[in-house]
Amino acid sequence: MKKSKKKKASLPKEEQVIGKGVKESELNEKRLRKLKSKKKQ
């Protein structure tokens, strides 16, 4: 746990923001897939 925190802190802020954006986009894709599957049913 402590090691992962140190890695995040050592990363430039830009990389942290990009990482968050990637995670958010992945969540959005999952939500869209769920909505599409609901519409098909």
CNS distance restraints for C-alpha pairs under 8 A (distance, minus, plus):
assign (resid   1 and name CA) (resid   5 and name CA) 6.56 0.50 0.50
assign (resid   2 and name CA) (resid   6 and name CA) 6.41 0.50 0.50
assign (resid   3 and name CA) (resid   7 and name CA) 6.33 0.50 0.50
assign (resid   4 and name CA) (resid   8 and name CA) 6.35 0.50 0.50
assign (resid   5 and name CA) (resid   9 and name CA) 6.25 0.50 0.50
assign (resid   6 and name CA) (resid  10 and name CA) 6.16 0.50 0.50
assign (resid   7 and name CA) (resid  11 and name CA) 6.39 0.50 0.50
assign (resid   8 and name CA) (resid  16 and name CA) 7.27 0.50 0.50
assign (resid  11 and name CA) (resid  15 and name CA) 6.35 0.50 0.50
assign (resid  11 and name CA) (resid  16 and name CA) 6.67 0.50 0.50
assign (resid  12 and name CA) (resid  16 and name CA) 6.58 0.50 0.50
assign (resid  13 and name CA) (resid  17 and name CA) 6.22 0.50 0.50
assign (resid  14 and name CA) (resid  18 and name CA) 6.22 0.50 0.50
assign (resid  15 and name CA) (resid  19 and name CA) 6.06 0.50 0.50
assign (resid  16 and name CA) (resid  20 and name CA) 6.25 0.50 0.50
assign (resid  17 and name CA) (resid  21 and name CA) 6.15 0.50 0.50
assign (resid  18 and name CA) (resid  22 and name CA) 6.16 0.50 0.50
assign (resid  19 and name CA) (resid  23 and name CA) 6.30 0.50 0.50
assign (resid  20 and name CA) (resid  24 and name CA) 6.12 0.50 0.50
assign (resid  21 and name CA) (resid  25 and name CA) 6.06 0.50 0.50
assign (resid  22 and name CA) (resid  26 and name CA) 6.20 0.50 0.50
assign (resid  23 and name CA) (resid  27 and name CA) 6.29 0.50 0.50
assign (resid  24 and name CA) (resid  28 and name CA) 6.15 0.50 0.50
assign (resid  25 and name CA) (resid  29 and name CA) 6.17 0.50 0.50
assign (resid  26 and name CA) (resid  30 and name CA) 6.34 0.50 0.50
assign (resid  27 and name CA) (resid  31 and name CA) 6.25 0.50 0.50
assign (resid  28 and name CA) (resid  32 and name CA) 6.15 0.50 0.50
assign (resid  29 and name CA) (resid  33 and name CA) 6.16 0.50 0.50
assign (resid  30 and name CA) (resid  34 and name CA) 6.24 0.50 0.50
assign (resid  31 and name CA) (resid  35 and name CA) 6.22 0.50 0.50
assign (resid  32 and name CA) (resid  36 and name CA) 6.11 0.50 0.50
assign (resid  33 and name CA) (resid  37 and name CA) 6.12 0.50 0.50
assign (resid  34 and name CA) (resid  38 and name CA) 6.20 0.50 0.50
assign (resid  35 and name CA) (resid  39 and name CA) 6.26 0.50 0.50
assign (resid  36 and name CA) (resid  40 and name CA) 6.29 0.50 0.50
assign (resid  37 and name CA) (resid  41 and name CA) 6.47 0.50 0.50
